[in-house]
Amino acid sequence: MFYWVVKAILFPFLALVFRPWAEGTENVPREGPAILASNHLSFSDHFFGPLPLPRKVTFLAKAEYFTGRGLKGLVSKAFFRGVGQIPVDRAGGKASERALATGLRVLAEGRLLGIYPEGTRTPDGRLYRGKTGVARLALESGAPVIPTAMMGTFELMPPGRLWPRLRFRPGVRFGKPLDFSRYAGLESDHLVLRAITDEIMYALMELSGQEYVDEYAQQAKNRQRSGRRLAPTPRRAASAPAPGPAPAPAATPQRAAPVPGEGGPAAAERPVISGPGPDGA
């Protein structure tokens, strides 16, 4: 109930002050489970992403939102618990498995699950490599994946900024549902998980217009903190390559073979980037 109370209060305020826009809301199913896989530009994504949808969106939120101290920590914990967000320990290993199990439970209840495949906010506005947890959720639940591109929220409230810049108008684009039922039963195949994740990231790149960097965002953040160069040369996002031997790393995009079950020129023309590396959930 608190979710709808907050939304009823926030919607008129956000609509008046920020004038958010939305495209493709018809692509989000009105009932049944679905995964909203979104790029992550800003803290404000939590508000402007679900805002235009008539259904509640449950996000897997980082555990730090629930463990803060003092008044700020109490307010943060109360807000995120009140709107139904689920804390996720990003330490990896068993913690990641618990996060996936929680996401599967949400989908099994027929709800909308929101997830950020990059695992953390972008440090510079570009789109970074996705982690394969979203692919496991899609295969194990059978739910469609809705690519969700946040627009303008990085400029509105970039990392480190406490207050939004009102001259920027945020928006969200919902893409066509992606169906990965052709990979059913292959949720333990790392190459398949990487292929699915790359297809999702490619769809996000197309929707958002962001430059793609074939590196995890957390690695770029760590390098930024250490004072080294922020990121390697951006590359175009990968399509979903057909299951098989891992492709050799490539310095420039190459044409991909069509994905089984997709066919057509669009599938054949998607570029491929470097081969799979170690992934978290």
N, C-alpha and C positions, 0 to 999 in steps of 0.2 A: 504493500500500500504506500509506503514511504516513497518508493520510486515514482509513482504516479503523482503524488503530492509535490515532490521536487520538480518533476517535469511540468506540471501545471503552473507552478510558480516561475520556473526558469524560462519556459518557452516564450511567453509574452515579453519578458525582459530581454532575452537574447535576440528575439526577432526585432524588437524596437531599436536596440542599441547597435547590434552588429549586422543586421539585415542578411542573415545566412541564406544561401541558396542550395538547392538539391536537384540532382538529375538521376533518373533511372530508378526511382523508388518502386516502380512497378516490377522491377527484377527481384525484389525481396519477397519471398512467399509469405502469404498472409496467415498461414498456419503450417505446422510441422517443423521439424528441425532444419537448421541451415547454419552454415559457418560464414560469418562476415570476416574476411581476411583483409586487413587494412594496412596501408602504410602508416608510419607513425612520425608525424612532424612536430607535434607539440602536445603539452599537457591538455590543451583545450580540445584535442581530438575526442576525449572522453565525453564531451558535452555536445559538440556539433555533429559527430557521427550518428549517434542514435536519435538526435532531435527530430528529424523529419519522419521517423517511422512510427506507425501506430502500435507496434509490438515492443515489448521490453527486450532489451539486449543485455545479456549477462557477459561481462568481460572477465577474462583472466587477468587480474591486475597484480603488479609486483607487490610482494609482501611488505616492502618498506612503507607503503601507504597505510599499513595497519599497525605498525610497530613504533611510530614516532612518539616522542616524549613531550610533556608539557601540554599547554592549551592547544597549540597547533596540531600536535599528535592526536589528541582526543577528538578534535574537530574532524581531522582527516579520517580517522578510524570510523567515527560515527557516520560520516557522509558516505564513504565507500561501502560500508556494511549496509547502510540504509537503502542504497540504490541497487543492492544485490550483486555487487562485485565480489569476486572470489580471490583471496590472496594466493599468490603463487611464489614459491621459493625457487629462485632462478639459479640455485647452486649447482644444478645438474644432477646426474645419477638418479638416485631414488627419489629425490625431490621432483625431478622432471617427470618421472613416471607417475607420481602422485598427481601432478598437475594435469597430465593427460587423462588419468582416470577421472578426475573431477570434470574435465571438459566433456568426456564421454557420457558422464551421468547427466549433465545439463542437456546434451543432445538427445539422450534416451527419453528425457521428459518432454521432448517435442518443442524445446525452446530455441531461441536464437543465441548463438555463442559468438562473441566477438574476440578476435585474437590478432595480435600484431606479429606476423611471421619474422620480422627483423629482430624481435626480441627486446628492443630498446629504441628510444627515440633517435632519429638521425642527428648527427652532430652538425651537419652543414646543409641540410635541405635535399640531399641526394638520396636515391633509393639503394639500399644495401641488400646483400645476399640474405635470403630467407632461410630459417631453420626448418628442419623437416618435421617438426611436431605437428604442423598444420596438415601435412600430408597423411600422417598416421591417424589423426582425428577424422579426416575425410574418408579414409579407407575402412577404418574400424567401425565408424558409425553409419556409413553409406549416405551421409548428408551432403547436399550440394554445397559448393563453395561460391560465395558471392564476392568477387573482387570489389573492394571498397576504397576509393581513392579520396583522401582528404586533400583539400585544395586551399591554399592561402593561409593555413593555420601556422606554418613556420614563420611567415612574415608577421602574422598577427601576434604571436607570442613565442619567439625563438628561445632556445635553451638559455637559462640564467635570468630571464626577464620575469619579474613578478607581476607586472600589469600589462594587459593587452594594448596594442596600438590600434586605435579605433579607425584609422584611415584604411585599414585592410579589411576586406570583406571575405569571410570564410565560406567554404562550400564543401560539398561531398558528392561524389559520383558513384553510383552503384552499377557495376557491370553485369553482363549476362551470367547466369549461373553456370558454373563449371561442373561437369559430371565426370567422375573418375571411376564409375562402376566397371569399366573395362579392365581395371587393375585389381578387381576383387580377388582376395586371397593372397595378394603379394605384399601385404603390409610389413613383412619382415625383410623384403628385398631393398637394400640401401639404394641401389641404382634407380629403382622405381620411385622410392620416396623423394630422391633428389630430382627426378624428372618431373614429378607432380609439383613439387615446390617451385621449381624453375618456371613451370607453366603459369603458376599463380603469380609469381613475381613479374613475369612478362606481361600478363594482363594488367597488373597494377602499373607497370611502366607505361603501357599504352594509354591507360585511363588518366594518369596523373601528368604525363609529359616529363617526368623526372629523368635525370641522368642516372644510369645504373652503375654501381661499383661492385665488382666481383670480390667482395670482402665483407666479413661480418661487421656490423656497426660498432659492436663493443670493441673490436680490435682497433678500429679507427679512433674511437674515443680514448683508448689506452695510449695510443701513439700521440694523440693530441695532448694528453696530460703530461707525457714525458718530454714534450717540446719538439718532437720530430715532425717531419712532413705529414700533413693530415691524411692524405689518401692517395692511392695509386691512380693511374690514368683511368677515367671512367670507361666502362664497356657496355655495350648493349646487353639487355637481359636475355637469358637463355629461354629457349622453348622447352617443351617436354620431349627429350630424345627417347627413342624407342628403347625398351629394356634390352640390355646386352652389354658388351664390354665397355668399360669407361673410355670416353674419348680422350685423346691426348690433349694436353693444355695448348691453347692457341692464343697468340698475342692479339689477333684481330678476329672479329666475328666471322663465322663460317655459316654456310647454309646447312640446316638440319634435315635429317630424314623425317618424313611424315610420321606422326605418332600413330600407332595402331588404333584404328577406330575413328581417326579424325579425317585423314585424307584431304585432298584438295590443295590448291595452290597456296593458301594461307599457311597451312601446316608445313609445306615444303620450303617456304621462304623465311621462316623464323630463324634468326641467328643463334648460334651456339657460342657460349663462352667456355672458359677453362673447365676441366673435368672436376668431378666431385672431390671434396675434401672432408675433413672430419666435421661432424655436425653435432649440435646439441638438440634438445627437444624443441 
